[in-house]
Structures are given as structure tokens and as C-alpha cells.
């Protein structure tokens, strides 16, 4: 992906205990992004959170072993849409959002573009 460019950011909110086959769903989603040649994907573990269903009491939230995980995927919208169609069957629950973004910088030190 060249920079600067208009791009899209896909966010997938899941739980730490969500899985796909025999591996964590977060790992499977990031590996799949790599297979699709996506510009970047990151899995972030949340400290605390809640979502649907939000019936947990505060004490249960603090002691939960199912912490929130956010997967962020960035590339041009066309590639994001193709990736999303491929991973949709892997998602049994969670929240999925997509938004247009403007990439200001992309690349490792010593690399141009």
C-alpha cells in the first residue's frame, strides 16, 4: 500500500476465549490477514470491557478470564471487503465495524513507501 492513501480500518471485537478450530480466534484472524496480503493487522487485548450480552456484574468483569480482544485490520477498502467475506464464517459472535481512514505514514524505518 502506498502512502498517503485513503484506506479502511476493520475492527473486530471478540472475546479472549473465542476460538477457531484448535487455536484462538484472534490468532486465526491475524494469520488470515497475512495470507490475504493485508497491509497490517494487530490483535489488542483489553483490560476490561463489556458488550452484548452485558449482564455481567462489576465483580465478574474484574475477574473474567474472557477479556476483550480487538483485531484491527488496515488496507484499501477493496482488500478489506474481500478479507471480511473470507473471515465472516469464523465469527460466531462479536462486533464488526469498518470505517474510512486516511493513512499518513506506512513503512518500517529505512524503507520508503
N, C-alpha and C positions, 0 to 999 in steps of 0.2 A: 504494500500500500504506500503510495507516495504521499508526502505531506506538503503543505496543509491540504486537507480534503474534507469534504462533507462525508460523514460516516454515520454509523448507527451503533448504539450500545444496547445489547440484550442483557437483561438481568433476570436470573432465575433464582428464586428464593426457595430453599428446601431445608430439610432437617438433617442433622448430622447422622442420624441412623438410617436415612433413606439409602436404598441400595439398588444396584442394577446387576443382576446375576450374583456373582460372589464378591463384588467389590463395591466400595462406597460410590453412590451416585455422583458425588462431586468429582471424584477421580474419573469416572466414566465420561462425564460431560466435558471435562478439560481435555482428555485424551481424544475424544471425538472431534473437538475443535481443532486440535493439531492435525488429525487425519484429513480434515476438510481444508487445511491450509489457511485457517483463520489468522488474522494479524495478531491477535492477542486474546488470551483467556486467563482469568485468575479466579481462584476459589478463596473466599474470605470467611473465616469463622467468626461469628458474632459472640459477644459476651452474654447477652441476654436479649430476648425478643419474644414476640407472640404474634399470632396470626389466626387464621381460621382453622380449627375452632379455637376460640380464645377463652375457654372455660377454666384454664389453669389458675390456681391461686398463686399469689406472690411467692409464697414459700416453695411451691412446686417449681416455679420458674427459676428460682435461685439454685435449686438442687437438681435441675433437669440434666439428664445425660444426652438429651436430644437438642443440642444447641443449634441456633440458626446458622445456615451456610448460604452465602451469596456467591453466585457464579456470575462474573461479568465477562462478556464477550464483545470485542470491538472489531469492526471491519466495515466495508461498504455494505449498504443495506441489502443488495442482491445476494451477497455471500451469507449474510446473517439469516436471510429468509430461507435459503437452501439448508443451512445448518439446522435451523429451528425445525423445519419439516422432518429432518432426519432424527432429531432427538425427542420430538414430541411423544412418540410411543414409550420412551423411557420415563416420562414424567407422570407419575400416578397422582401426585398432589403438588401443592406449592403455588407460587405466584410467578407469572412470567410477564415482563414488561419489555417494551422496545421504545427507544427514543432516538431522534436525530441529534447528532453531536457534531462539533467542529473539532477536528484533530489539529492541534497546534504544533506538536512535535512527536516524532516517532522514530526510534532507532537507538542503537547502543552507542556508547562512546567510541569515537574513532571510525564510525560508519556514517556515511551520508545517506539522506533519504530515509 
